Each structure stands twice: as C-alpha cells, then as structure tokens.
Amino acid sequence: MKKYIFLCLLLGLGGLISVSAQSLFIGSGADFWMDANATISLKGDLIIQNATGISGSGTMVLNGTSAQTINNTSIKDLQNIVLNNPAGVSFAGDIRINGNFNISNTNITFSDNAHLIVGGNINNTGAEIVATNLSLSLIGSGNQLIDSKKLSLINLNFSGSGTKTLDDEVQVFGTVTGSGSSAVLNANGKLILKSNATATARIAQLPAGVGISGTYTVERYIPAIRRFRFLASPVVGGTALQWRNNGDSTAGLGTHITGAGGNSNGFDPSISNNPSAFSYTESAGNPTMTTDPGWTPFASGNMSLLNGEGYRVLVRGDRTISLTTSPAPAATNTTLSVSGTYPSGVFTKSLSLTGSNGWHLIGNPFPSPISWNAITKNASVSGSYSVWNPNSNSYVSYNGSTGLAGDIIQSSQAFFVRATGSGASISIEEADKVSGVGGFFGKTQLTNHLKLTLMYDSSNYDVAFLHFRADAENGIDRWDAAKMNNPNVNISFLSSDMLRQSIASYGVMESDEIIVPLSTARSTPSALYKIQIDGANSFEFYKPYLQDKVKGTLTAITDEYTQAISLADSTLLAEGRLAIVFKKTANATGSIADQASFFMYPNPASETIQLAFDGKYIHEDKLVEIIDINGKKVLSTFVSKGASLFPISIFDLASGVYHIIITTNTKVTHDKFIKQ
C-alpha cells in the first residue's frame, strides 16, 4: 500500500529536516511552507488542491522509480526542484519555481500550452523535454543560466534584472518578450527564431533598459515558387553565405546564389553564372522603367548583408535543386536563415534624391513585423511604399489607407520607399513593431474607393487603387504611389500629367463628371485578360462607369464587376484606352435605378461624341438637340428607348462650345461640350 502525507492544516518544515514519502497530497485548507534546510523526497505523485501551493526556499526531490505526476500550477517560491526519475515526470499544468530547476536522468512531459516560470537556473543533464506550445518565463532578480538541452518553445519571456544566458539551443516558434528595467537575454548563439508555413517567430518591442546580447539566428520560410523575393537581414552581421546554408545542400534549407565568376567569387556555379541577387543604388535607378539600371549584382556569394538594407534575390527553392538542368527544376519549399547580433537602437537612413528618381530599397531591420503608419517619415518621404509580391509577379503598394501591400511589413522583408525632396529620412524603432500578418483590401471598407485588378492568370496579375479623400490633392501628392513596372501584367491610373500611379488619391469629389484614365501599358500582348473592379458601392453620390474608347462602350460598374478584355496588340494597349468615369447622381439619397441621367465622352471631341444613358433614360424615347453658342440649333435627332449608348457625328460642326439638350416626356437635361 502506498504511503501518503495528507496535509489539510497549516504545516511548516523548518530546520535541518528531510522527509521521504510515497506521495504528497496538500488539501484545499492547507498552507505548506519549507525553509532553506528542508527537503522532501517523493517516490509518487504530488497532488495540490490549495490556492497557495508550496512556499519557502526548501528543495523538492522527485526520485521515484515509476512515472510521477505534478498535477497543477501551485508550486511557488520554491528554491529548488530536483527531478531524478528515469521513469519520467509529467506536469499536468503550469509550474512556477522561484529557485533552481535541476533535471537529472529524467524525461519530462508538459501538458499542451503549459507555462514554466523559473527564477533560478535550469540545469538539465541529459533529459528530454517533451511539450507542445510550451512557454518559458525567466523571472529572476539576478543572473540565470539556462542549460536545458535542446528546447522548443512557443514563447520565451525574460524579466526582472540580471543576464539570462542560454547555454543550449532554444527554438522559439512564437514571440520573445522582455520586460523590467535592466533584464538582458544573452542569446549566446543558441536562440533560433523559427519560421514555417504557419508562422514566423518574432522579438516583440523591448522597453528601455531591456536588451538582447550575443548572437542569434532568424529564419524565413519561403514557399515553393521560383521568383524573386525582396529580402532583408534582421540581424547585424548576417551574410549571403548564411542564406546559402553555408554552402551545404540540405533539403528544405537555404538557396543558391549565382553570379559572375561562379566559384571563383564564392557563388554557386550555374550554366550561365547570371546574377541572382542584387542590391539597389538610388543614384542609378528608376524602378518605373522596364529594365532598371539601379539593380547592382552581388559582388560575392559570401558578401555581408547590411541591417536595414534591402536585397532582391531569386529563390529557386532549396539547395538540392540542380543549376545545370534545363528546363529548370520545379521550386521547393525552403527556409533561409541569418545569424548575428540584435539591432538595438533606432535605425535611421537618409534618403538621397538624384534627379527625379529617389527610390530606396529599405530592409525591415528588426526580427518582427513593423507598421508602415508607425514608422517615422519626414515630409520629404512619400506616404506610400511598394513591395514585390511573388504570387502575382507584380509590385503592390500601400499609402497608409489603401493598397494591397497593407500596413504591416514582415520580418526579413525589404520594401521600396521614395524621397520626394531634399533632406528625406526614415526612422524605424522598437515602438514600430507589431504582431500579426499584413492586411489587404477588403479588411476595412473605405468610402469613395475602387480596386482594379487586371489578371492574366492566378500567378500573373496587377492591382491599382483609386481613392477620393479630403486630405488629398488632385495633383501628385504624398498619398499617391508611383507605378513600378512588372514584367508581364500592368494596370495603373494616369495623372493629369500622364504619370502612372498604382494608388491614385484625389481630393473631394465635386464636379458633375470626373474622368480618370487608365493605363495597361507594358503588359504582355494577349487576348486572355480579365479586369475586375471592386468598390462601386462605396460611392454614395456618384456612379462609376468603365469607358473603352477602342470598343466605343461605356458600361456601368456594379460591385465586384468582371469582364474579359483583350490586349492582343499595340492598339488595345494604348495609353488612355480605358477610363473610369464618375457621374454625379441626380438625387444622392435616391436609387440610381430610378434616376434619369446621361453624359457624353470624349469632351472635347473632334469627330464623334458618345451619349451614355442611365436609369429611366434607357426606357424613354429621347429628343437630342445641339445648340451653338449663339442659340442656333445645328443638329436634331431622335433616340428610341432601349439604347444605353448613342454616337453623334460632329465632324461638320465648326470648332467651339456647344450646348446639348436631352428631352423626354418627363425631363429636360442640359450639358455642354467643346468641338475641337
């Protein structure tokens, strides 16, 4: 029969005392305390039902010969706990130990999502620790040594004061957090921030006085798609050789980096030795060009990576892929890693403006996502940034309110920013860190906002955004994102001076008619495109239409509007072929379907104007009259009901201003146009 110590009253063990028992049961009414000289050795289970657990600075030893269990979270303020049971010990819940946690010849199992809180050292001499989503908190007021053998954690927290030194490999899959006033985590080359298809570990905002010393490793998982990535090193002292897995060919790790000279310059040799990794030079560059001279190939496959700088790297997959096979093998999933020290302090970069370029490829300096809106940007920096999306093979942007890139810039991510004047600078600090993943259009509904997608297939598409907002100007301002050209598919809005914008921001909508031209220039000629427009319902006082000057059509845009569109030749790719036309509704609170309205395009015109009818006008017969500036009727025609689009030849009219009057049985509408 097992022997139990049953404790249901206040009990203290003091002085030089050692108690051995089969198991220990502490009832709900007991308060158990041990002084520094007291030791309890247990051969069986520890069962605690009280709220305060075991207090004091004594030692608890679990040294049974069959499996033992500690059943809840209430061990606290205990100086030492010693595990010496080859049959194993299980913790059925959280455990707090203010002293040392000594493990010898014992396999340990923690319940799922358990929390281990330790105020002293962890000394593990050969045990295996099995846990799912285990969190570890180091709370000591002095130095702590963590000799835990290989340990996998969901979260690692350090607080209090002193230096917490990792003496064995600690893998973190979630978040590292620090608190207190002077705590330091000495990574000691043992900390690895893991990355996989589900999540990438991060180091959260560190308060003043709290830091990380020593070297650590940051991983970045890359899914299987053979395309360029914009990468950054979230450590100080990282190298391209580390991205290459130090030259080793292991499935699922690293990537090849090729370049001129092949082996002689430290690159991975290929048939052509064409460069696959680049930095960016603002003074030479212009990413709005199809071929951007700003891309500078790596000089060596072993070159140093500067923290805060961005790089463009072709990730073919892991290093088991052949570089001498044609066609190129399919990409594989891989994980890149860099090792170095923590980038403490504020990262600040001055942004030069050479000519009209001003583009800089910045790298997120921290091993954590950061917020674009939180980053400090002076007035000479554009309010938008752009990043490469390998899934769509295109650039995406964000201007603080809208754009496919979203507010959050990921760990190990590089991104383009643009200087728009002299003295431009950008600063990134601990307070700019955030958690989570990037947001996309549709997460928050904006008003007076359209999203346009031009798609060839699911791997080649481009997106542009149009937003009318009170703080924007109709001309180019900091809320506009300049178009950066993609290799296959491009769509953008054209400003009044014919500059392409991936995000076009305009001021308050006031005119009765607003026309915003589109560009599909530098797309690959094909008849297979599809255009999708989202957000038509976000306009309360205007109705949007898609104008196609080549086809001579004007089509009302409904929400989630989609149509096939051919870009099969240079005529169909012409600038300004397409436009979004906004027509103010007659009654802002009425249903558009009940309103009678028309508008005409182009205006000015030289040969033909198109009349576009909407609402009730489609279902009514109409008399169309054109009156010159002197009041003389120069043209009269009849339009039968059912027509939504009606062309009128003005080729024979003299140049000048004309009035057009549309009359039905219920309404008379007037507008003006210019004959060129």
TORKE-964892 format. One record per residue: residue in one letter; z, y, x of N, C-alpha, C in turn. Coordinates in steps of 0.2 Angstrom, whole numbers, plus 5000, padded with zeros to 4 digits. Layout:
// residues N
AZYXZYXZYX/...
// end
This chain:
// residues 676
M500049945004500050005000500050065004/K499650115002499650175006500250215006/K500450255011500950295011500750365010/Y501050405005500850475004501450515005/I501350585007501850635007501650675001/F502050674996501950714990502350784990/L502050844990502350904991502250944984/C502850954981502750994974503251054974/L503651064980504051114981503951154987/L504251204988504151244995504451205000/L503951195005504151145011503851185017/G504351185022504051215029504251165034/L503751155039503851115045503951165051/G504551165054504651215060504951175066/G504951205071505151175077504751125080/L504951085085504551035088504650975083/I504150965079504150915074503450885073/S503350815073502750785072502850735066/V502350745061502450695055501750655055/S501850595054501250555053501250525046/A500750525042500650495035500050465034/Q499950425029499350395027498950445024/S499150485019498850545016499350595014/L499050655013499450715011499250745004/F499650745000499550774993499950834992/I499650894991500050954990499950974983/G500450974979500450984972500351064970/S500251074964500051144962500651194963/G501251164963501851214963502051214970/A501751194975502051194982501751244986/D502151274991501851314996502051285003/F501551265007501651225013501451275019/W501951275024501951315030502151275036/M501751285041501851255048501951305053/D502451295058502451345063502051315069/A502051345075501651335080501751265083/N502351245083502551175086502551115082/A502251125075502251075071501551045071/T501550975070500950935070500950885064/I500450885060500450825055499750785057/S499850725057499350675059499250635052/L498650635050498450595044497950545045/K498050485042497650425043497150425037/G497350465031497050455025496750525023/D496750535016496450595014496950655013/L496750715013497150775012496950805005/I497350805001497250824994497650884992/I497350944991497751004990497551034983/Q498151044979498051074972498351144972/N498651164977498951234976498451284978/A498651344976498251404977498251434984/T498751424988498851454994498651405000/G498651344999498451295004498951285009/I498751275016499251265021499251325026/S499751355027499851415031500251405037/G500151445042500551445048500051435054/S500351415060500051405066500051345069/G500251295065500351225067499651185068/T499651125069499051085070499051025065/M498451025062498250965058497750915061/V497950855062497550805065497350755060/L496650745059496450685055496150635060/N496550575061496350525066496350455063/G496150455056496150385053495550345056/T495550275054495050235056494550215050/S494650245045494150235039494050315037/A493450315033493250385031493850425028/Q493850495030494350535027494050595023/T494350625018494150675015494650735014/I494350795015494750855013494450885007/N494850895002494550904995494450974993/N494651024996494551094994494551144999/T494551204997494451265001495151295004/S495651265002496351305003496651295010/I496351275015496651275021496551345024/K497151375026497051445028497651455033/D497451505038497951525043498151465047/L497851405047498051355052497751365059/Q498251355064498051375071497451325073/N497651265072497151215074497051155069/I496451135069496251065065495951025070/V496150965071495850915076495550855072/L494950845073494650785070494450735075/N494750675074494650615079494650555075/N494050545071494050485067493250465068/P493150405071492450385072492150365065/A492550355060492350335053492050395050/G492250455052491950515049492450555044/V492350615044492750665039492250705035/S492450705028492050745024492450805021/F492150855020492450915017492050925011/A492450925005492250924999492350994996/G492051045000492151114998492151155004/D492351225003492351265009493051255013/I493051275019493651275023493751335027/R494351355028494551415032495051395037/I494851405043495351395049495451455053/N495951485053496051545057496151525065/G496251465066496351445073495751405076/N495851355080495351325083495151265079/F494451245079494151185076493951135081/N494351085082494251035088493950975085/I493350955087493050895084492950845090/S493150785089493050735095492850665091/N492350635093492150575091492150565084/T491950615080491950615073491350645070/N490950615066490450635062490750675056/I490450735054490750775049490150785044/T490350785038489950795032490250855028/F489850905027490050965022489650955016/S489950975010489650975004489051025004/D488551014999488051064999488351134998/N488051185001488151255001488851275003/A489151235007489851245009489951305014/H490551335015490651395019491251375024/L491051375030491551365035491751425039/I492351445038492651505041493151485047/V492951515053493351495058493551565062/G494251565064494451625068494551605075/G494551545077494651525084493951495087/N494051445091493451415094493251355090/I492651335091492351275088492251235095/N492551175096492451135101492251065099/N491651045100491350985097491150945103/T491450885104491250845110490850785107/G490250795105489850735103489750715096/A490050755091490050735084489350765081/E489150735076488550755072488850795066/I488550855064488750895058488250885054/V488350855048487850855043488050895037/A487550945035487650995030486951015027/T486951035021486451065018486651135016/N486251185018486451255017487151275019/L487351255024488051275027488051345030/S488551385028488651445031489251445035/L489251485041489751485046489951565047/S490551575046490851645047491351645053/L491251685058491651695064492051755063/I492751745062493151805059493651825064/G493651795070494251805075494351875077/S494951895079495051965081494951965089/G494751915092494651915099494051875100/N493951855107493351815108493351745105/Q492751715104492751655101492151615104/L492251555106491751515109491451455104/I490851455103490551405098490151355101/D490551295103490251235106490151185101/S489651195096489651155090489051095091/K488751085096488151045097487651075093/K487151045092486551075088486851085080/L486751145078487051165071486451195067/S486351175061485851205057486251245051/L486151305050486551345045486051385041/I486251395035485851445030486051515032/N486651525033486851595035487451595041/L487351645045487851655051488151725050/N488851725050489151795049489651795055/F489651855058490251875063490551935061/S491251945062491552005060492152005065/G492652055063493252065067493052095073/S493352075079493152105085493052055091/G492952075097492852025102492152005102/T491951955107491251925108491251855105/K490851835101490751775098490151745102/T490251695106489751665111489551595108/L488851585107488551525105488451485112/D488751425112488751385118488251325117/D487951315111487551265109487051295104/E486451255103485951285099486151295092/V486051345089486251365082485551385078/Q485351345074484751365070484951395063/V484651455062484851495056484251495051/F484251475045483651475041483751535036/G484251575035484351625030484451695034/T485151715034485251785036485851775041/V485751815047486351835051486651905049/T487251905048487551975046488151985051/G488252045053488852065057489252125053/S489852125054490252175051490852195056/G491352235054491852255058491652315062/S492052335067491952395071491752375078/S491852315081491652305088491452235089/A491352195084491152125085490452125088/V490352075093489752065096489551985096/L488951965094488751905094488351895100/N488551845105488251835111487751775109/A487151785108486651735106486551685112/N486651705118486651665124486051615125/G485451635122484951595122484951535117/K485451535113485551475109485351495101/L485251555099485151575092484451565091/I484251535086483551525084483451545076/L483051595075482951615068482351575066/K482451535061481951485059481451515054/S480851485054480351505049479951445046/N479851445040479451385037479051415031/A478751375027478351395022478751425016/T479351415016479851445011480151505013/A480351515019480751575020480751585028/T480851645030480951665037481651695038/A482051675043482751695044482651775046/R483251805045483251875047483951895050/I483951955053484651985055484652045051/A485152045047485252105042485552165046/Q485552225042485752285045486452275049/L486452295055487052295059487452365059/P488052365057488352435057488552455064/A488652525065488852555071489352515075/G489252495081489852465085489752385085/V489352365080489252295080488552275083/G488552225087487852215090487752135092/I487152125095486952055097486752065104/S487052025109486952025116486551955117/G486351955124485951885126485351885123/T484951825124484351815122484351775115/Y483851775111483751735105483051725104/T482851685099482251665098482051675090/V481451705089481251715082480651685081/E480551645075479951605073479651645068/R478951625067478551655062478051595060/Y478151575054477751515051477051545049/I476551515051475851535049475451485046/P475351495039474951435036474251425038/A473951365036473351345039472751385036/I472551435039471951475038471751505044/R471151495046470851515053470651585052/R471051635053470951705053471351745057/F471151805058471651855062472251865058/R472751875062473451905060473651965063/F473952015060474252065063474952045065/L475152045071475752015074476152065078/A476852055078477252095082477852055085/S478152075090478652045093479352075091/P479752035087480452065085480952055090/V480752045097481252045102481052095108/V481452105112481252145118481152095124/G480552085127480452045132480051985130/G479751985124479351925122478651925126/T478351875126477651865130477151825126/A476551835127476051805124476051725126/L476351715132476451635133476851605128/Q477351635126477851605121477451595114/W476951645112476551625106476151565108/R475951555114475551495116476051435117/N476651435115477151375115477151355123/N477151415127477251405134476751355137/G476151345134475551305136475651235134/D476151215131476251145128475851135122/S475551075121475151055115475651015111/T475951045106476451005101476151025094/A476150975090475850985083476351025080/G476051075076476451125072476751185076/L476651195082476951245086476351285090/G476451345091476051395095475351395093/T474951435096474251445095473851455102/H473251445102472851455108472651535108/I472651565114472451625115471951625121/T471351645119470751645124470551715126/G470251715132470051775134469551765140/A469351825143468851825149469251795155/G468851745158469151715164469451655162/G469651635156469951575154470551565158/N470551505161471151485165471351535171/S470851565174471051605180471451665178/N471451685171471851745169472351715164/G472551655164473151625160472951615153/F472251615151472051605144471951525143/D471951505137471651445135470951445136/P470651395140469951395141469551375135/S469051405133468551385127467851385130/I467351365125466651365127466451435129/S466651485125466351555127466851595130/N467551575130468051615133468051685130/N467851695123467851755120468551775118/P468751835119469451855117469651845110/S470251825109470551805103471151845101/A471451895106472051935105471852005107/F472152055104471952125105472552165104/S472652215108473052275106472552335103/Y472852385102472452445099472552505102/T472052545104472052605108471852665103/E472252705101472052755096471552805099/S471552825105471052875108470352845107/A470252775107469552745107469352725100/G469852715096469752685090469652715084/N469352685079469252705072469152645068/P469652625064469552555060469152565054/T468952625052468552635047467752615049/M467652605055467052585057466952505057/T466352485056466252405055466452375062/T466252405068466452375074466852435077/D467552415078468052465080468152465088/P467952515091468052505099468752515101/G469152525096469852535098470252465100/W469952415098470252345100470152335107/T470752325111470752305118470952235119/P470552195122470752125123471352115127/F471752065126472252045131471952035138/A472352065143472152055150472351985153/S472851955149473051895152473351855146/G473351795146473651745141474451745142/N474651775147475351775149475651845148/M475351895146475551965146476151975142/S476552025144477152045140476952075133/L477352065128477252095122477752155121/L477552215119478052265119478352275112/N478952275111479352285105479152345102/G478952345095478652395092477952415092/E477552375096476852375096476552325092/G475952335089475652285085475052255089/Y474852185087474352155090473952115085/R473252105086472852065082472652005085/V472851945082472751885085472451835081/L471951805083471551745079472051685080/V472251665074472751605074472251545071/R472051505076471651445074472051395071/G472651395072473151335070473551315076/D473851255076474251245082473851225088/R474151205093473851195100473551125101/T473551085095473251025096472451025094/I472251085091471551095089471151105095/S470551075095470051075101469751145101/L469651165107469251235108468551215110/T468351155111467751135113467351095108/T467551095102467251065096466851115092/S466251095090465851135086465551095080/P465651115074465951175072466751165073/A467051225073467751225074468151185070/P468651145072469051105068469451145062/A469651115057470051155052470651175055/A470951225052471551255054472151215052/T472651215056473351185054473851235053/N474451215049475051255049475351255056/T475551315058475851315065476451365064/T476851365069477451415070477451445077/L477351515077477451545083478151575084/S478351575091478951605092478951645098/V479451695099479551735104480351735106/S480451745112481151745114481351815118/G481851845117482051905121482751925119/T482851995120483452025118483352065111/Y483952085108483952115102483752185103/P483252215099483052285100483552335096/S484152345100484652385097484452465097/G484752505093484552575093483952585088/V483752645089483152675084482552665088/F482052635085481352635088480952695085/T480752735090480352795089479752795093/K479152815089478552815093478152885091/S477952915096477552975095476852955094/L476452985089475852965087475353015089/S474852995093474353045095473853055090/L473453105090472853115086472353145090/T471853095092471253115096470653115091/G470353175091469853185087470053185080/S469753145076469953135069470153065067/N470353025072470552955072471252955070/G471752955075472452955073472752885071/W472352835072472652765069473052735075/H473652705073474052675077474252605074/L474252555078474552485076475252475078/I475652485073476452485074476652415073/G477152385077477452325075478152335073/N478352295067479052295065479452275071/P479852315073480252305079480852255078/F481052245072481652205070481552135067/P481952085069481852025065482152025058/S481852065054482052075047481452115044/P481352105037480852145034481152215034/I480752265033480952335033480552365027/S480852425025480552465019480052515022/W479452525020479052575021479352645019/N479552645013479852705010480452725014/A480852685017481452705020481252725027/I480752705030480552725037480452805038/T480752835043480652905044479952925047/K479652965043478952985045478953065044/N478753095049478753165049478053185045/A478053255043477453275039476753265042/S476753255048476053235051475853165051/V476253125047476053055047475853045039/S475253005039475052985032475652955028/G475652965021476152925017475952855016/S475452835018475152765017475152725023/Y475152655023475052615028474552555026/S474252525031473752475029473952415034/V473752355031473952295035473352245033/W473252195037472752145036472952085032/N472652075027472852015023472351955024/P472551905028472151855030471851815023/N472251815018472051775012471451805009/S471351865009470751895006470251925011/N470451915018469951935023469852015022/S470352045021470252125020470952155021/Y470852225022471452265023471752285016/V472352285016472752315010473152365012/S473352415007473752475009474252485004/Y474752535005475252555001475452625002/N475552664997475652734998476352754996/G476752714995477452724993477552714985/S476952714982477052704974476552644972/T476052634975475552584973475152564979/G474852504978474452474984474652394984/L474252354986474352284987474752264992/A474852304997475252295003476052295001/G476252334996476952334994477352374999/D477952384997478452425001478752385007/I478752325006479152285012478652255017/I478852275023478452245029478852195032/Q478552135033478852075035479052075043/S479552035044479752015051479051995055/S478952015061478451995065477752015063/Q477752065058477152095055476952165059/A476352175060476052235063475652275057/F475652335057475352375052475052445055/F474552465052474252525054474552585050/V474652635054474852705051474452755055/R474352815052473852865054474252935055/A474152965061474353035062473853075059/T474053125055473553175052473653245055/G474053255060474153315063474553305069/S474653365073474953365079475753345078/G476053315084476753305083476953255079/A476553205077476653155072477153105076/S477653075072478053025075478352985069/I478552925071478852875066479452845069/S479952835065480552805067480852745063/I481052695066481252635062481952615065/E482452615060483152595062483452545058/E484052525060484452475056484452485049/A484552545047484652555039483952545035/D483352535039482752525036482652455034/K483152405036483052335035483152325027/V482752275025482852255018482852175018/S482952145012482852075011482352065007/G482052005006481551985001480851985004/V480451974999479751975001479352034998/G478752045001478352104998478152104991/G478152164988477952164981477252184980/F476952174975476252184973476152214967/F475552244966475352274960475552234954/G475852264948476052224943476752214942/K477152224948477852214948478152274944/T477952334945478152394941477552424938/Q477552434932476952464928476952544930/L476452564933476352634934475952664928/T475952734926475552764921474952794925/N474452804921473852834924473552804931/H473552734930473452694936472952644935/L472452634940471952574939471952534946/K471852474945471752424951471152394950/L470652404955470052374955469952314960/T469752264958469652204963468852184963/L468552184969467952164970467952094973/M467752044970467851974973467151934974/Y467151904980466551854981466851784980/D467451774982467751704981468451714982/S468851664981469551664982469851684989/S469351684994469551695001469251755003/N468851794999468551855001468451904996/Y468951954996468952004990469352064993/D469252114990469452184992469752214985/V470252264987470652294981470652364983/A470552404977470652484978471052504972/F471452564973471852584968471752654967/L471752674960471752744958472352764954/H472652824956473252844953473252924952/F473352944946473453014945474253024944/R474453074948475153084949475253164950/A475853184948476053254948476053284955/D476253244960476453274966475753264971/A475253244968474653234972474153294971/E473653294976473153344975472453314974/N471953344971471353314970470953304977/G471053344982470853334988471253284992/I471053264998471353225003472053245004/D472553205003473253225005473653155007/R474253165009474653105012474753045007/W474553055001474652994996473952954996/D473452974999472852945000472852895006/A472552835005472452785010471752775012/A471552795018470852795020470652725020/K470052715018469752645018469652615025/M469852555026469752525033469252465031/N468752465035468152415033468352345034/N468152295029468252225030467552195032/P467552135035466952105037466452085031/N466652075025466252045020466252085014/V466852105011466852125004467252195005/N466952245002467252315002467152354996/I467752374993467652424987468152484989/S467952544987468352594988468152654983/F468652704983468452764979468152814984/L467752864981467452914986467752984984/S467953014989468253084988467653134987/S467853194985467353244984466953254990/D467153244996466853255002466553185005/M466553135000466253065002466653025007/L467253035007467752995011467952935007/R467952875010468152815006468852805006/Q469152795001469852785000470052714997/S470452675000470752614997471252634992/I471652684993472052714987471852784987/A471652804981471452874979471952904974/S472352954977472852984972472553054970/Y472553074964472353134961472953164958/G472853234956473353274953473353254945/V473753294942473753284934473053284931/M472953244926472353234923472353294918/E471853344918471753394914471053404911/S470553394914469853404912469753354906/D469253374902469053334897468653274899/E468353274905467953224908468153224916/I468353164918468453154925468053094928/I467653104933467253054936467453044943/V467552984945467752964951467252904954/P466852924959466352874961466652824965/L466352764965466552704969466052694974/S466252654979465852634985465952554986/T465352524986465352454988465052444995/A464952494999464552495005464852455010/R464452425014464652375019464952305017/S464852295010464852225008464252185010/T464352115010463852075012463352065005/P462752075006462252075000462352004997/S462452004990462551944987462551964979/A462251914975462251924968462851894965/L463351864969463851824966464551864965/Y464551924965465151964965465451964958/K466151974957466451994951466852054952/I466852094947467352154948467852154942/Q468452164944468952154939469352224939/I469552254933469852314933470552304929/D471052324931471752314928472052384927/G472352394922472752454921472452504916/A471952484912471652534907472152554902/N472652514900473052534895473652584898/S473652594904474152634907473952714906/F473352724903473152794902473352814894/E473752864893473952874886473452924883/F473152974887472753024884471953014886/Y471852964890471152954892470952884891/K470252874890469952814890469552804896/P469552754900469152744906468552704904/Y467952714908467352684907467052664914/L466752614915466352594921465652614920/Q465452654924464752684924464352644930/D463752624928463252594933462652624932/K462452674937461852714937461252674938/V461252614942460652574943460452544936/K460952514933460852474927460752524921/G461052584922461052634916461552614911/T462052594912462552564907463252604908/L463552614903464252644903464652594898/T465152564901465552514897466252534897/A466552534891467252544890467652494894/I468152514897468652464901469252444897/T469252384895469952364892470352334897/D470952324896471452294901471252234903/E471252214910471052154913470352144912/Y469952194912469252194911468852164917/T468352114916468052074921467352074919/Q466852084924466152074923465852044930/A465352014929464951994935464552054938/I464452064944464052114947463652094953/S462952114953462552094959462552144964/L462652124970462552174976462052144981/A461452124978460952074981460552114986/D460552184986460052224990460352284991/S460052324996460252394998460352444992/T459852434987459852474981460552464977/L460752404976461352394972461952404976/L461852414983462452434987462552504988/A462052544985462052614987462752654985/E462952704989463552744988463452774981/G463952774977463952814971463652774965/R463352714966463052674961463552674955/L464152654956464652644951465152704951/A465452714946465952764945466452744939/I467052774940467552764934467552834931/V467352834924467352894920467852894915/F468252954915468852954911468653014906/K468752994899468553044894469253054890/K469453114889470053134886469953114878/T470453074875470353054868470453114864/A470153114858470253174853470953184851/N471253124850471953134847472453084852/A472853114856473253074860473653024857/T473853034851474352984848473952944843/G473252954842472952904838472652854841/S472352804838472052744840471352764843/I471152744849470552764852469952734847/A470052674844469552644840469452684834/D469852734832469752774826469452844827/Q469352854834469152924836468352924837/A468052974836467352984837467253034843/S466953004848466853044854466253024858/F465953074862465453054866465453094873/F465153064878465053104884464353084887/M464153124892463553114895463553114902/Y463053084905463053074913462353064915/P462153084921462453124925462453194923/N462853234926462953304924463153344931/P462753384934462053404932461553344933/A460953354930460453304930459753334930/S459253294933458553324934458053294929/E458153224927457653194923457853164917/T458453134917458753104911459453104911/I459753114905460453114903460553054899/Q461153024900461352964896461852994891/L461852974884462352994880462752924878/A463352934879463852874878464252884872/F464252844867464652854861465152804860/D465752824857466352784857466652784850/G467052744848467452744842466952744836/K467052794831466752794825465952814826/Y465852854831465152874833464652814833/I464952754835464452704836464252684829/H464652694824464552664817464252714812/E464052774815463752834811463052854814/D462652874809462052904811462152974814/K461752994819461953054823461253094824/L461353164823460853204825461053244831/V460553234836460653264843460253324844/E460553384846460153444847460353474853/I459853494857459953534863459753604862/I460153654864460053724863460053754870/D459653804872459653834878460153894878/I460153924884460653974885460554034880/N459954044877459854104873459854084865/G460054024864460153994857459553964854/K459053954858458453924855458553844856/K458353814850458353744850457753714854/V457853674859457253654863457153574862/L457653544859457553464858457953444852/S457653404848458053374842457853304841/T458353254840458153184840458653154835/F458553094833458953064828459152994831/V459852974831460052914834460452874829/S460152814828460452774822461052744824/K461452724819462152694820462052634824/G462552614828462552544831462352554839/A462152614841461952624848462552654851/S462752624857463352654861463052694867/L462452684868462152724874461452744872/F461252804874460652834872460352884877/P459752864880459452904885459052964882/I459053024885458653084883458353104889/S457653114889457253144894457353214894/I457553244900457553324900457053344906/F456553304908456153314913455753384912/D455553394906455153454905455553514904/L456153514904456553574902456653614909/A456653684908456753724914457453714917/S457553734923458253724926458653774922/G459353754922459853804918460353764915/V460753804911461353774907461053764900/Y461253704897461053694890461653664886/H461653684880462153654875461853594871/I462353544870462153484866462553484861/I462353474855462753464849462553394845/I463153364844463053294840463353304833/T462953294828463153304821463153234817/T463653224814463653164809463953194802/N463953144797464253164791464953194791/T465353174796466053194796466253234802/K465753244807466053284813465453314816/V465653374820465153404824465453414831/T465153384836465453394843464953424848/H465253464852464853514857465053504864/D464553504868464653494875464053534879/K464153544886463653574890463453534896/F462753544898462553504904462153554908/I461953544914461553584919460953544920/K460353574919459753544921459553574928/Q459453524933459353544940458553564941/
// end
